[in-house]
Every structure is written in structure tokens, then in C-alpha cells.
Amino acid sequence: MSLLTALYQTYTYALEKDLVGKMDEDGQIILPIYHNSMKSNGKNIVEVTLDDKSQLLEAKILAQGELAIFPVTEDSVARSSGISPHPLFDNFDYIIQDGEKKSLAYLKQMEEWLEYEEIDFVRIVYNFIKQAEVFEKILNKLFLTYEWKDGKKEDKIIRYLNRSGEKEKWEELNFSKVFMTFKIQYQGQDSMVSLSENKDLQEKFINYVHFCDEKQGSPKITCNISGKEDYLCVKHRPLIGSARLISQITANPENYKGRFINPDETIKIGKDSSQKIILMAKSLLDGEKTSRWLGELSYALSWFSDDIKNESKLDIGKSIQVKRPQSPGEALLNKAKEKAKTKENSALKLADKNAEDIVKSFTSGRILFSDTSKYYLAVVDKVSNGRVAVKYFREMDGSRLKENLARWQEKYHWPGYGKEIKDFDYTPNPLKLIQAAYGIEREKGLEVAKKQFVTDQYANILAAIIEGRDMPRNIVRALEMNVRNRLNYDKTWPTIKSCALVALKNQEGIKDNMLDRQNIDRSYLFGRLLALYERLEATNYEKNFSSGKNEEGPDQKKKDTGPYRLTNAEKLWTSFVNKPVTMNLQLRNLMKPYEKKLKLSEDKRGIYKKIKHEISEVTNLLQDNYDYQLPETNRPLGPGFIFGYEAQMAEIFKKKESKGQEGEGKND
């Protein structure tokens, strides 16, 4: 299915469910065809209330954020120059009758509509704007005190005394840029009917548009999208600014030459279908839950066939954290185990529960979409002032999406540090991955210079997530290179490291950050040594050290540890990774003064013995399995070194599980 077809079918579904024309709590709305909307900024829309005798009852400026819905024509919806009035709703230059071309065109358009069909709402507005001194009447309702700027009434610029704040002050307002909408109070009715909420009027205008198409002899076609007979659309509505998702039939030759002889051979889309497609896309683009800004003028649109406004709040572009399943030992200690079950059934239940938690973690609410629903993801980009490009589009079953989301998190996660997330598996969002892979450390963090590059990479990662593919190889490779250059990242090293661990764990066959004492991989073992040298030296600098008590992790720099000092292991990080045997000998010599100091420290002697024991263990494994004299032993380390480093750090900082274990640590 194409994006255009998906948008058309989604709009059709919205019509069936009576969702069109109704604003949700977030301000998102799917507009009726041949209608547009404008949001008030607190100064740009005036609402005029009339009685059924066309007498002015009230005029007010719509509060900021209020939405006005109004009918538009094929020409008025994208006017950039020339004269093309909106029916009913427009700016004061069109509505105030001053004998100029704009006001005459507005009045003529209304007369033609009334000639086709007599409509109370339209007739009341028509009779009102033909009255004398309409502008002055409205201004008198709006302001207690005002004056024409420079005494020129024709410029429609006034100065008024604003008494709404703490102090009175004169402000200026140009009514040539202010729009007017209408509300009518019918005699004998308690409620008023506004232009924005008048469903009957909306239907009548749509019928009038169809009448005008027939009257003008617009060519009829079978629409390639809907399969229905419709009037051929020549001017498609813009989607972002003046840029169009569907190219005009009158497009430049480069849009069709080489494939077609004439521009109208590209695709035939009916006017109603075109309206539905673009208005559905606009609604998705404006929705907080259905649109994600990717940078520049690129956006990701996502929705479900049965959850159009994404009430589930699914967001595949955010960082997620899922509570780590308890080990049998943890479950026993917390008395959270259910009654005895077979290992097979228990494992299945845990797996199913974990998958459910993973999918829920991508949402902020309940999962409202069904497994049989369709999920759509599109990435659109305004590539020029006249064209919106579709960089990616994918349709997928809801059940398949759930599987792929679970697969991504299960494959790309790493244990979190800190009290808030230490019991969770953490998966970074696409932007964090891109920044860690290609960002340069600045004052505010990691920054990527080329915004369009970020947009393209973001789209690639989103596609990989929903399609169940592996992380793009260029991201993985860039993170693998960055984790070798620790000194390039003073403030952002934890981000670089965690993203690299997430991206590389699968290819290195690593499941978690538990220390694997049976792992004799050369890179893994040298990574362990690097962590041990770093902790051996850093322990000397710490003022209040308590063995095994740090729950925050090795990357947390506490205030009670004093100013942070780079260790020799950190300074020589890149050299060690490139020439491990050579730098190992150098680091061992550099550690001797720190070892002597720790031996003399009563409160740090225990941790010294523990680290020293670990160094001996790793050194013996290296000597038993590798020949230091061979050149290949001194070749650059593979990505596995960072997992050896991380596991060894986690082992050092691991909290004791029982008092007995704590006692053993103190007596080392």
C-alpha cells in the first residue's frame, strides 16, 4: 500500500467513526474536506457575534490557542498573491466593504453561494457586512479607547489603550492581518452557532464545491486512489508551508519526463481524494502523539488504522527502560515467586510478561491498538519550497510491530546505573545513538554539525526498529571507534560507553554485565586489566571510600570524593587499546607507587587486596593462553575489551548481597 492510499483509507475510517471535525484534548483535529483551520495567537482572530437580524451583539479577540475552522476554495487555500477570498472567514481587507478589489471579490463569492442555495448563516453574515460603518462597530465592541494611526482609516491600523495588564499602555494592531470569524445567536435558542462548529454549514459548502466543479465543466476521472468517480484535481493542497506532498499536474517537466509524455499521465487523483489525503496528513503532522520532529523540516508520522490519534502514545523514538526480570535468587529473597511450577511453564510466562512490558515501555498509556490493526510510519521532508518528499513509508500488522519492538529492546539494551534505573534494562533513543556515534563534545553536550545527516540517520534507525532489522552498521562501527578514544569525551563519556555497550553486545556474544571468569578472549581480559588499573589508582584519590558500597556505578563522580583526577589508565586508554602488551607493562610500573600507598591505608587495604587478587587472576589467564612475545598478542584489541572493562568495574562496585559477604570483604 502507498502512503497516499493509507492516508485516504485512514480518513475514510475517521468519517465512519465520526472523528472528523472534532478536536481532541491535545488540540488535534481532522478537518472536513474543503476546510482549513487557524490557531489564534491572541491577536490575529476576531470573533463577531450576530443575532438572526444581522445586528452586532459582541466582538472579541479569540484567546491564544483557540482554533477557528472555515471553508476554503481551491485557490484561496494556498494563495500567495492575487485576489482569492476564503468564503466567510478572512481578514479585514476582504470582509470590510471599502469598494476595493478584495472586498468586492469577497462579496461576489458570497452572492454566488447564496444564489446556489439560500442559507441562513451565510445570509445573516452577508447582510451584516453590507451595513455602513461595520469596522467602527466592531472596534467599539473590542476597545474602550482607540484611535486611527496617523489618522488614516484606510490603512486599518489602530492604536488602542490596553487595560488588561497591571499598567495601562498603548498598543498597535494592524487589522489588515487580523481575521474575522462569526457566531450567530438565533432567537429563541439558548446556544449560539459558530462557523467553526456548524456541521450543517460544512456539508452545505462541500455540496456547493461539487456544484461549482460540475458548472465549470471540470473533467471527471476514476480516481487512482479511491477507485471512485471524481473531479480531476489539478491544484493539490500544500502540506508544509507552500510545499506539496502531491505534485501538481502542471508540474515542471523534470517531474515526469522519461516516464510519461504528458504530466497528467503520472497519476489521476480526484479532488475529494486529494483533500482527504492532505487533511489526514496535516492532522497527523500537527498531532503531538502522531508526529515527531526529526530536525530541519523533516517529520516522522506514525499512526494505527484503529488508533488514528495514537491514544496509546506509542513512541518508537524515545529511550526506554524495562524492569529487569528477577533471577531465581532475587525472586526467592523477595518472596515474589509463585507456587512451584515446571521450569518450562515458568520460563514461558516470564518471557511473555517481559515482552509485554517491553511493548508497554514504548507507550505512555494502555495499548489501545489491536493485533489485527495496521501500523503506518512515514518520514516526510520539505526538500524545497514547493515539494515534500516521502523518504520512508512502511505498513505493518500490529502484532508484527509488537514482536519487532520487543526484539529491538531485547537485542539493544544494557543495565542502567543509579538508584532510579539500577533495576532496569536501558535502551537509548535513536537521537542519543546518533549523537554518541557522530557527535563532537561541546559545552552543551554532543553535537552533530550536519542536521540533515542527523535526519537521515534517524529515519534509518526508526526503519530498523519497526522492521525488526539490526542496528545500522555505520552506527555500530562509529560507536566501536569512539569507545577507543576516551579522552575525546570529558563530560559525555558515560553516554558514549553505554551506547557502545548497547550496540556491540550482540556481535560480541555478551548477555549482561556480569563478570565472566571463564572468558579467555584476549580483548576481554585486557579490558579487565584496564578497569583494575583505573580503580587501583582512583582508590588512592577517594576521601571516603567504602568497599563494595557504591551503588551508583563507576561513572558517577560524587561530591564526597573530591575533585576528579584522570588516572593513568584513562590517559593511556587509546594507547592501551592499540598496543595492549606494551602499555600493560608500562601501566604496571606506574601502579607501584599507588600500591605502596594503599598497603599503608587501614581502611583501603581490603579493596587493595581484592583488586590485586583480580589482577593476578587476569594476568595468569593471559599468560596461560597467549604468548607475550608474539606480535599478534600486541595487536589492537577488539570491541570485547569494553565488556571486560565494564564487567570488572561492575564486579568491583557490586553491592554485597549478605552480611556474611560484607564481612568477608572486610577481612580480605
DRENNU-276973 format. One record per residue: x, y, z of N, C-alpha, C in turn. Coordinates in steps of 0.2 Angstrom, whole numbers, plus 5000, padded with zeros to 4 digits. Atoms other than C-alpha are relative to their C-alpha. Layout:
REM DRENNU-276973
XYZXYZXYZ...
END
This chain:
REM DRENNU-276973
500449945000500050005000500450065000499649935000500650184996499850045006500249954995500650325008499450034999500649965002499350414999499449965001500650044998498150265000499949995007500150004993498550245018499750065003500249944997498150425022499250004998500749995002496550415011499549955004500450054996495950255020499950025007500049984993496350325037499450065001500549955000495250475033499349975000500650035001493850365027499849975007500250034993493950275044499850055005500149954996493950435053499250034999500749985002492250485044499549955003500450054998491550315048499950005008500049994993491950345067499850065003500249934998491350525067500650035004499549974997493050585071500250074996499849945004493150725058499650065003500249934997492950905064499950005007500050004993493150855082500750015003499449994997494550925092500149965006499950034994495350815105500350045005499749964994496150865122500650034998499349975001497850895114499950054994500149955006497051015100500149974993500050035007497250885086499350004997500750005004495850895073500149974993500050025007495450805057499550054996500549955003494650945046499649974995500450025006493250925034500350024994499749985006493650925016499850074998500149935002493751095008500050055006500049964994494051175025500750015003499449994997495551245034499950035007500049974993496051305052500550055001499549954998496951445060500050005008500049994993497551455078500250075002499949934998497451615087500650015004499449984996499051695094499850055005500249954995497951815105499950064997500149935003497951955092499749994993500150005007497551885075499349984998500750025002495751825075499550035005500549974996494251925080499349964999500750035001492551835083499550055001500549955000491051935079499349965001500650034999489351885086499450044998500649975003487751925077499449975002500650034999485951905080499749984993500350035006484751825067499850064996500249945004484352005061500650044998499349985002486252035057500250065004499849954996486452155071500649985005499450024997488152155080499850005008500150014993487952085098500750015004499350004996489852065103500549994995499450015004491552065096500649995005499450014995493151995105500549964996499450035003494851935101500149935003499950074998495051745102500649995004499450014996496151695116500549954997499450045003497851615112499949935000500150075000497751435107499349984997500750025003495851445101500149994993500050025007495551365084499450024996500649985004494451435070500149954994500150055006493851315056499650044995500449965005493251395040500149964993500050035006492851345022500650044995499549975005494151375008499949984993500150025007494251364989500749984998499450035003495551284978500550054999499549945001496351454975500250035007499949964994496151534992500549965005499750034995496951395002500850005000499349995001498651424995500250064997499949945003498551604990500750035002499449964998500251694990500050074997500149945003499751834978499450004997500749995003498251904969499550005005500650004996496551904975499649945000500450065000495651754981499849995007500250004993494551764996499849935003500350064997494051625008499350025001500749994998492151605010499950015007500249984993491551695026500650025004499549994996493151685036500650034996499449975004494551805030500250065004499749954997495551955035499650074999500449945000494852135037500050034993500049975007495452185020499549974995500550035004494252065012499350015002500750004997492752075024499750075000500249934999492652265027499950034993500249985007491752335011500250074999499749935002492852485005500050014993500049985007492552474987500649974996499450025003494252394984499949934997500150065003494552234974499949945004500150064996494752114988499350005003500750014997493152164997499549994995500550015005492152164981500049934998499950085002492851984977499749965005500350034995492351934994499250005000500749995000490552004992499749964994500350045006490351924975500049935001499950074998490951754981499449985004500650024995489551754995499450014996500649995004488251814982499949944996500050065004488651664971499849945004500250064996488451544985499350015002500749994998486851624991499549994993500450015006486251614973499949924998500150075000486551424973499549975005500450034994485751394990499950065005500149954995484951515002500149975007499850024994485751485019500050055005500149954995485351575035500650035002499449984997487051585042500450054995499649965005487851655026499650064998500449945001486351775023500150055006499949964994486551845041500750044999499449975001488351875038500150054994500149965006488051945021499750075001500349944999486852075027500350045005499649964995487952125041500650044997499449975003489552165031499850054995500249945004488452275019499850065003500349944996487952385033500650065000499549955000488852555035500450005006499649994994490252585047500149935004500050074996490452395051500750005004499350004997492352425055499950035007500049964994491952555068499649975005500450044995490552455076500449945003499650064998491752305078500550035005499549974996493152425085499750025007500349984994491952495098499849955005500150064996491552325104500649975003499350034998493352275105500450055005499649954997494052435113499650065003500349954997493552565125500350074998499749945002494852685119500549984994499650015006495652685101500150064996499949955004496252795088500349984993499750025007496752785069500850025000499349985000498652785067500150054994499949945005499152945058499450024997500649985002497352975056499749974993500250035006497252855041499649945001500450064999495752745042500149954995499950055006496052665025500649955002499550054999497652585032499849945005500350054995496652485045500549995006499550014995498052515058499750055006500249964995497452575075500550005006499650004994498252625092499449995005500550004995497252565107500350005007499849994993497352585126499949935003500050074997497752405134499950015007500149994993497052405151500049935004500050074997497252215154500649985005499450014996498952225162500050045007499949964994499552305178500050074999500049935002499852465169499650014993500349985007498852545155500650024995499549985005499852555139499750004993500349995007499552605121500449944996499850055005499752465108499750014993500249995007499652455090499849934997500350065003498652325079499850024993500149995007498652315060499449954998500650045002496852245055500149974993499950035006497452205038500349935000499850074998498252055046499649965005500550034995496852015058499449974996500550045003495551885053499450005004500749994996493651885057499649934999500550065000492551735061499450025003500749984998490751735065499749955005500450044996489551665078499350045000500749975001487651685077499549985006500550024995486351695091499350004997500750015003484651635084499550025006500649984995483051705093499749945002500350054997482351585105500449945001499650054999483851475106500650025005499549994995485051465121500750004998499350015002486651415112500150044994499849975007487551505098500349954996499750045005488151435082500650044997499449975003489951475077500149974993499850025006490651455060500549945001499650054999491951335067499649935001500350064998490651215074499449984996500650015004489251225061500149944995499950065004489251045054499650014994500549995006487751085043500350044995499849955005488551235035500649964996499450045003490151125032499849964994500350055006489150995022499750044995500349965005488251135013500550034995499549985004489851205007500449954996499750065004490551035002499649994993500450015005489051014991500050064995499949945004489251194984500649994996499450015004491051154979499949954994500150055005490450994969499650034995500449975005489151104961500450054995499649955004490451234955500549964996499650045005491551094948499649984994500450035005490151024938499850064995500249945004489651204932500650024996499449985004491451244927500249954995499850055005491551084917500749965002499450044998492951004927500049934998500050075003493550844919499949955006500150064995492950684928500449944998499550065001494050534931499849955005500050054995494150374940500650015004499549994996495250414955500549945001499550064999496850304956500149985007500050014993496750314975499449975003500650024997494950294979499649954996500450055004494350194964499350034998500749975001492850314963500050054995500149945005492250444950500150065004499949944996492850614955500250054995499749945004493350784948500850005000499350005000495150784942500350065004499749944996496250884955500650024996499449975004497451004946500550035005499749964995497951104961500049975007500050044994498450994976500150055006499849964994498451074994500749995002499350014997500151115001500049965007500050034993500651015017500450045005499549964996502151115024500150064997499949945004502151295020499650004994500350015006501851305002500349944996499750065003502751134999499449954999500550055001501650994992500249935000499950075000501550814995499949974993500250025007500750784978500250054995499849955005501550874963499450024996500549985004500450974953500049974993500050035007499850914936500450054995499649955004500651074929500750015002499450004998502251024936500650014995499550005005503951054928500249944997499950065004504550934915500449955004499650054997505850854926499649955005500450044996504450784937499749944996500350055004503850674923500449974994499650015006505050674908500449935001499750065000505750504904499649945002500550054998504250404911499450014997500749995003502750494904500150064994500049955005502450604889499750075002500449944997501150724897500049995008500050004993501150774915499449975003500650034997499350714918500049924999500050075001499850534914500449975007499650034994500850524931499549965005500550034996499350494942499450045000500649965000497550544942499749995007500350004993496850594959499450055000500649965000495150664962500150055005500049944996494850824971499849985007500250024993493950744986500549965003499450044998495350614987500650045003499449964998496650744987499950045007500149964993495850845001500049955006500050054994495650685012500749985001499350024999497450635009500450065004499649954997498150805013499850025007500249984993497050845028500149955005499850064995497450675036500750015001499349994999499250715033500150065005500049944996499050885041499849995007500250024993498150815056500649965003499450044997499550685059500650055001499449954999500850825057499950045005500149954995500050935069499949975007500150044994499750795082500649995004499550024996500850785097500249935001499950084999500650595098500249974993499950035007500750565079500650034996499449975004502250675074500650015004499349994996504050685079500450044995499649955004505150825073500749975000499450045001506750745066500650054999499549955002507650915063499950034993500149975006507651045050499350004998500850005001505951025041499849934998500250075001505850835042499649975006500450024995504550745052499949924999500250075001504150565056499250005002500750014998502250525056499849935001500250064998501550375064499349995003500750014998499850305067499749934999500350065001498750155068499350004997500650005004497250105057499450015005500650004995496150085073500250055006499849954995497050215084500350064997499749955005497250365072500450055004499649944997497750495085500549975005499450034996498950375094499850015007500149994993498050375111500449955004499650044997499150235115500750035002499449964999500550365114500749964999499450045002501750235106500550054997499449965002503450325103500649964999499450055001504750215095500750054999499449965000505950365095500250035007499849974993506150385114500549945003499750044996507350305126499549965005500550044996506550155136500449975005499750044995506950065151499449955003500550064998506149895156500349975006499850034994506249825173500349934999499650065001507549685173499649945003500350064997506749505176500549985006499650024994507249445193500349934999499650065000508549305194499649955006500350054995507949145204500250025007499849984993508949205219499750065002500349934998508249385219499249985002500750014999506449315217499949965007500150044994506749195232500150055006499949954995507449335243499450055001500649965000505949445239499449975001500650044998504749315242499450014994500549985005503949355225499949944995500150065004503949185217499349975001500650034999502349105214500149935002499950074998501948925219500449964995499650045005503048795211499749984994500250025006502848775193500649964996499450035003503848675180500450064997499549955003505348765173499850034994500249985007504648765156499550055000500549955000503048855160500250065003499849944997503848975172500450054995499549965005505149025158499550034995500449985005503749045146499650075002500449944998502749165157500450065001499549955000504249265161500250034994499949975007504649285143499450044997500649975002502849335139499950075003500149944996502749465153500650054998499549955002504449535148499950034994500149985007503949555130499450055001500549954999502349645136500250065003499849944997503249765147500450044995499649965005504449805133499650044995500449965005503049855121499750065004500449944996502149955135500550055002499549954999503850045138500050054995500049955006503650125121499450045000500649965000502050195126499950045007500149974993501450315140499349985003500750024997499750235142499949934998500250075002498750075138500149994993499950025007499049985122499349994997500749995002497450035113499949974993500150035006497849965096500049925000500150075000497449785091500549974996499550045004498549645084499850004993500250005007497549655068500050074997500049945003497749835066500650014996499449985004498949915054500450065003499649954998500350025059500450034994499749965006501050165047500550045003499549954999502650255048500350034994499849965006503150395036500550055002499549954998504650505036499950054994500149955005504250665026500550065001499549955000505450805022499950064995500049945004505250985015500650014996499450005003506550975002500150074996500049935004506151144993499350035002500649974999504851274994499349984997500550025003503751184983499849925000500050085000504050994987500149975006499950054994503850875001500149934998499850075002504750714999499949955005500150064995504250545007500749965000499350045000505950475012499949935003500150074998505150325020499349995002500650024998503550235022499949935001500150074999503050065029499349995004500650034997501449975033500149945004499950064997501449835046499549985005500650034996500249725056500250025007499849994993500149775075500349955003499750064997500649605080500750004998499350005002502249615070500450055003499649944996502649785077500249985007499850024993502549715094500649965001499450055000503749575090500650044999499449975002504949695082500250055005499849954995504949825096500349965006499750044995505249685109500749974998499450025002506649615098500550055000499649955000507449785097500350015007499849994993507449815116500449945002499650064998508049635119500750004998499450005004509449655107500550065002499649944999510049835111499850035007500149974993509949865130500649995004499550014996511149875144499850025007500249984994510949885163500150075002499949934998510650055170500450015006499749984993511650145184499650055004500449954996510950245198499449975003500550024996509650225211499350004996500649995003508250275199499949944995500050055005508650145185500449945001499550054999509850025193499749934999500350065000508549885192499749994993500350005007508149925173500549994995499650015006508749875156499950074996500149935003509050045147500249994992499850005007508950065128500050074998500049935002509450235121499650024994500449985005508450335109500450014994499649995007508950355090500450065001499649945000509550535093500649995004499450014995510650485108500549954996499550045004511450345097500350044995499749965005511750465083500550055003499549954997512550595094500649975003499450044997513650465103500449974994499650035005514150395086500450064996499849945005514450565076500150065003499949934997514450705089500750025002499449974997515850815094499850035007500249974993515850865113500150075000500049934999515451045115499850025007500249984994514951145130499349975003500750034998513151085130499949934999500050085001513550905126500249984993499850035006513750805110499650044994500349965005513350905094500249974993499850025007513250845076499950064995500049945003513650985064499550004994500550015005512550925049499449985002500750024997510750925054499749964995500450045004510150845038500349935000499850064999511350705041499749965006500450024994510550685058499349974998500750025002508850675050500049934996499950065004509450545038500149945004499950054996510150435051499549985005500650014996508650455062499549964997500550045004507550385048500249935000499750065001508750245046499949955006500150034994508650195064499349985001500750014999506750215065499849944996500250065004506550095050500349945002499750074997507749965058499649985006500450024994506649965074499449974998500750025002504949945066500149944995499950065004505649815053500349945003499750054997506549715065500749984998499350005003508249745057500550015005499449994995509949755066500150084999499849935000510549925070500550024994499649985006511350015055500749995001499350024999513149955053500450065001499549944999513850135051499950035007500149984993513150175069500449965004499650044996513950025076500750014999499349995001515550055068500350065003499849934997515650235073500150005008500050014993515250185091500649965002499450044998516650055091500650044999499449965001517850185085500150055006500049954995517350315098500249975007499950024993517450205113500749985001499250005000519350185109500350065002499749945000519550365111499750045006500449984994519050405129500250085001499849934998520050575131499650054995500449965004518950645117499450025003500749994997517450645129500150015007499949984993517750735145499349995004500649994997515950765150499549944998500550055003515050635139500249934999499750065001516050485141499549945002500550054998514650385151499549994994500550015005513450415136500349964994499750045005514750355123500149935002499950074998515150205133499449965000500650044999513350155137499749984993500350015007512850175118500449954997499650055003514350075113499949935003500150064997513949935125499349974997500650025003512149935119500149974993500050025008512649925100500549944999499550055001514149805102499849935004500150064995513449675115499849944996500250065004512649565102500549974996499550035004514049545090500649975004499550024996515249515104499749945005500350064997514049375111499950025008500149984993513849475128499350005002500749994998512249455138499850055005500149954995512449565153500750025002499449974998513749655163500349965006499750044995514149505175500749984998499350025001515949465176500149924998499950075002516349305166500749985001499450024998517849225174500349954995499850055004517949095161500150024993499949975007518049215146500850015000499349995001519849205140500250044993499949965006519649315125500550055001499549954999521149425123499850075002500249934999520249585122499650015006500450004994519049545136500550005006499550004994520549505148500450075000499649934999521549665144499550055002500549954998519949765146499949995008500050004992519849695164500650035003499449974997521549745167500050075000500049925001521249925161499550025006500549984994519749935174500449995006499750014994520849865188500550055001499549954999522249985185499750075001500349934999521050135184499750005007500250004993520250085201500550005005499550004995521850045209500350075002499849934999522450225206499550045003500549964998520750305208499950005008500150024992520550225226500550055004499649964997522050325231499750085001500349935000521150495227499450015004500649994996519550455236500050015007500049984993519250535253499649955004500450044996517850425259499849944996500150065004517950255251499849955005500250064997516950105257499949954996500050055005517249945249499449974999500650045002515849875239499450045001500649974998514650015244499750054995500249955005514550125229499449974995500550035004512850085221499950044993500149955006512950225208500449974993499650025006514250145196500650044999499449975000515950185191500050074996500049945004515450335180499750065004500349954995514650435195500650035004499449974996515850565202499650045006500449974994515150605220500450065002499749944997515450765229500549995005499650024994516250675244500749974997499450035002517650605233500550064998499549955002518450775230500150014992499949985007519050855213500249934996499950065004519050715200500750014996499350005004520850675193500049944995500050055005521150575177500649955003499550054998522050415181500549984994499550025006523550345170499649964996500450045004522350215164499650044995500449965004521250345157500450044995499549965004522650455150500349954994499650045005523450305141499549954997500550045002521750225136500149984993499950025007521950235117500649964999499450035001523750185118500049935002500150074998523250035128499649964996500450035005521949985116500349984994499750015007523049995101500649955001499450044998524649915110499949975007500150024993524049815125500649975004499550034996525549715129500550055002499549954998526749865128499750055005500249954995525649985138499849965007500250044993525149845151500750005004499350004996527049835156500150075003499949944998527050025157499550025006500549984995525450045167500249965007499850044994526049905179500650045004499449974997527650005183499750075003500349944998526550165185499649995006500450024994525450075198500449995006499650024994526850035210500050055006500049954994526850205220499349995003500750004997524950185222499949945004500150064996525050005228500350015007499649994994526350055241499550045005500449954996525150195247499449965003500650034998523650085248500149955006499850044995524549955258500150035007499949964993524850085272499450035002500649974998523050135272499649955003500450054997522050045285499349994997500750015002520350075278499949984992500050025007520850045260500449944998499650065001521949895262499649944998500550065003520449775259499950004993500149995008520049845242500649994996499450015003521849845238500149934998499850075001522049665241499549964995500550035005520449625231500250024993499849985007521049725216500649964998499450045002522749645217499949934999500150075001522049475218499749994993500350005007520949515202500650014995499449995005522549575193500449944999499650075000523449415197499649954996500450055003522049315191500050014992500149985007521849405174500749994997499350015002523749405172500249934998499950075001523849225174499649974994500450025006522449195161500350024994499749985006523349295149500749964998499450035000525049215152499949924998500150075001524249035151499750004992500350015007523349075134500350044994499749965005524449205125500750015001499349995000526249225121500250084999499849935000526849405125500550024995499549995005528249385113499750004993500350015007527149355098499750074998500349945002526649515088499250005000500750005000524849465087499750015007500249984993524649475106500050075001500049934999525049655105499650044994500449975005523949695090499450045004500649964996522449825094499549955002500650044997521049755104499450014996500749995003519349715098499550035004500549974996517749785104499849965007500150044993517649645118500450035006499749974995518849755128499650045005500449954996517549875134499549965004500450054996516449725140500449975006499550034995517949655150500150065005500049944996518149835157499450015004500649994997516349855161499849955005500150064995516149685169500450015006499549994994517649715180499850055005500249944996517049885185499449985004500650024996515349815190500149955005499850054995516149675200500350045006499749964995517149805210499550045004500549964997515649915213499449965003500650044999514449775216499850005008500249994993513449795232500049935003500050074997513649645244499349985002500750024999512149535245499849985007500150034993512349475263500550035005499549984995513149525279500649965000499450055000514249375278500550024994499549985005514949435261500350065002499749944998515249605268500549995005499450014995516249535282500649974997499550035004517249435270500450054997499749955004517649585260500550045005499649964995518249675276500649965003499550044997519349535281500549984995499550025005520249515264500750035002
END
